[in-house]
């Protein structure tokens, strides 16, 4: 049980160590990897120390990160900074669609103020005013539909000409949704004036 090994048993290990010692070894990386720089090591230590220990702390940090991201997005929507815009507003295609819509006079953007006026007229107990309000409703809806169809056709044509190789999925619908917002309340803010072609 406690006897010494024979010379035959020691021979194979001697051969292996001899083979390993013959292989050239890089003196620059004796551990098999380079020694990290001091700044990298400090960063790794800080990251390890700032890693949350419990679930509550992790959730709190996640909420704070989400809050800062949303604040950056709000600032970007007001200023037009492309880096922090939401995914639906990013890219040259969406920028062109915004400029295309903002440069035109759209009937749909006046829908809300007109709806309030028509609602007030319809609440007055005079039959003639109620008939006028009903006709105004129909007229506004027909005008919005016709205007939207015109914008849809022109925008689709312009996108096909200017961005033949870019993905344009949802761009026209994005533009039509923008026409429903009043110009002053649109986000990202309009960059072009009315009549100024993009």
C-alpha positions as a printed Julia matrix, in Angstrom:
198×3 Matrix{Float64}:
   0.0    0.0     0.0
   2.79   2.48    0.89
   5.4    1.04   -1.39
   7.38   3.2    -3.78
   6.68   3.22   -7.48
   8.87   1.36   -9.83
  11.05   3.07  -12.44
   8.69   1.88  -15.21
   5.78   3.8   -13.73
   7.81   7.03  -13.45
   9.01   6.93  -17.04
   5.84   8.11  -18.84
   5.49  11.21  -16.63
   9.11  12.09  -17.21
   8.5   11.97  -20.96
   5.45  14.26  -20.7
   7.29  16.89  -18.61
  10.24  16.68  -20.95
   7.92  17.26  -23.96
   6.25  20.24  -22.26
   9.56  21.83  -21.35
  10.75  21.59  -24.98
   7.77  23.71  -26.26
   8.63  27.41  -26.65
   6.86  29.66  -24.15
   6.08  33.33  -24.68
   7.9   35.35  -22.01
   5.37  38.21  -22.39
   2.39  36.12  -21.23
   3.55  33.53  -18.72
  -0.01  33.05  -17.31
  -1.58  32.42  -20.68
  -3.16  35.92  -20.71
  -1.79  39.45  -20.48
  -1.85  41.25  -17.15
  -4.71  43.79  -17.19
  -3.89  47.48  -17.0
  -4.46  49.21  -13.7
  -7.42  51.24  -15.03
  -9.1   48.06  -16.33
  -8.57  46.26  -13.04
 -10.0   49.21  -11.09
 -13.02  49.36  -13.4
 -13.64  45.63  -12.9
 -13.34  46.03   -9.13
 -15.77  48.96   -9.12
 -18.22  47.04  -11.28
 -18.0   44.06   -8.91
 -18.57  46.31   -5.9
 -21.53  48.11   -7.53
 -23.27  44.89   -8.52
 -26.51  44.76   -6.51
 -26.64  42.13   -3.84
 -30.39  41.71   -3.49
 -33.33  41.82   -5.86
 -34.78  45.06   -4.46
 -31.56  46.94   -5.17
 -31.42  45.52   -8.7
 -35.01  46.62   -9.39
 -34.3   50.08   -8.0
 -31.28  50.52  -10.27
 -33.24  49.25  -13.24
 -36.02  51.8   -12.57
 -33.47  54.61  -12.31
 -31.84  53.57  -15.59
 -35.24  53.45  -17.3
 -36.11  56.89  -15.9
 -32.88  58.43  -17.25
 -33.47  56.81  -20.66
 -37.0   58.24  -20.82
 -35.71  61.69  -19.83
 -33.16  61.52  -22.66
 -35.91  60.48  -25.08
 -38.13  63.41  -24.01
 -35.26  65.86  -24.52
 -34.49  64.3   -27.92
 -38.15  64.58  -28.99
 -38.09  68.29  -28.13
 -34.69  69.02  -29.67
 -34.7   66.47  -32.53
 -31.45  64.77  -31.42
 -31.32  61.57  -33.51
 -29.19  59.61  -31.03
 -31.82  59.35  -28.29
 -35.04  59.29  -30.33
 -37.35  56.31  -29.86
 -36.98  53.52  -32.44
 -40.19  54.53  -34.26
 -38.79  58.03  -34.98
 -35.23  57.09  -35.96
 -33.69  57.01  -39.4
 -33.61  59.06  -42.61
 -36.94  57.66  -43.88
 -38.87  58.74  -40.78
 -37.1   62.13  -40.8
 -38.18  62.69  -44.41
 -41.77  61.63  -43.61
 -41.9   64.14  -40.74
 -40.54  66.92  -42.95
 -42.94  65.99  -45.76
 -45.98  66.19  -43.45
 -44.79  69.31  -41.61
 -44.26  71.23  -44.86
 -47.92  70.81  -45.87
 -51.23  72.21  -44.77
 -53.31  69.23  -43.57
 -57.02  69.33  -42.8
 -56.67  66.47  -40.32
 -54.58  68.59  -37.91
 -57.61  70.85  -37.34
 -59.89  67.92  -36.55
 -59.88  68.42  -32.76
 -60.73  72.15  -32.76
 -63.41  71.56  -35.42
 -64.81  68.65  -33.42
 -65.19  70.89  -30.36
 -67.01  73.56  -32.41
 -69.31  70.99  -34.01
 -70.03  69.41  -30.61
 -71.02  72.78  -29.16
 -73.28  73.47  -32.16
 -74.94  70.08  -31.85
 -75.71  70.65  -28.14
 -77.68  73.84  -28.83
 -81.42  73.0   -28.93
 -82.04  74.71  -32.27
 -82.9   72.18  -35.03
 -81.28  74.28  -37.79
 -77.97  74.51  -35.9
 -78.06  70.77  -35.21
 -78.54  70.09  -38.94
 -75.61  72.41  -39.74
 -73.48  70.57  -37.17
 -74.34  67.22  -38.76
 -73.43  68.52  -42.24
 -70.18  69.95  -40.86
 -69.32  66.54  -39.34
 -69.85  64.83  -42.69
 -67.96  67.55  -44.58
 -64.95  67.47  -42.24
 -64.74  63.66  -42.35
 -64.95  63.58  -46.18
 -62.3   66.31  -46.49
 -59.96  64.52  -44.08
 -60.34  61.22  -45.99
 -59.67  62.89  -49.37
 -56.68  64.84  -47.99
 -55.25  61.69  -46.35
 -55.54  59.7   -49.59
 -53.7   62.48  -51.46
 -50.92  62.59  -48.86
 -50.7   58.78  -48.86
 -50.22  58.63  -52.67
 -47.69  61.5   -52.84
 -45.72  60.29  -49.83
 -45.5   56.74  -51.16
 -44.24  58.04  -54.51
 -41.64  60.32  -52.88
 -40.37  57.52  -50.62
 -40.01  55.15  -53.6
 -37.97  57.78  -55.47
 -35.74  58.96  -52.61
 -35.2   55.74  -50.65
 -35.36  52.82  -53.12
 -33.17  50.5   -51.0
 -34.27  51.55  -47.49
 -36.97  49.66  -45.55
 -40.16  51.77  -45.68
 -42.56  49.57  -43.75
 -45.01  51.64  -41.69
 -43.59  54.97  -42.89
 -46.78  56.12  -44.66
 -48.96  55.22  -41.67
 -46.47  57.09  -39.46
 -46.94  60.18  -41.65
 -50.74  59.93  -41.62
 -50.77  59.65  -37.82
 -48.61  62.77  -37.67
 -51.17  64.7   -39.76
 -53.79  64.07  -37.04
 -51.7   65.99  -34.49
 -51.78  69.77  -34.34
 -48.52  71.19  -35.7
 -47.65  72.88  -32.38
 -48.04  69.61  -30.43
 -46.1   67.32  -32.78
 -43.12  65.41  -31.44
 -40.36  65.44  -32.63
 -40.78  69.17  -33.24
 -41.2   70.27  -36.89
 -37.93  71.32  -38.56
 -39.39  72.81  -41.73
 -41.83  75.67  -42.31
 -45.08  75.31  -44.23
 -44.48  75.43  -47.96
 -40.78  74.59  -47.57
 -40.26  71.33  -49.42
 -37.98  68.72  -47.81
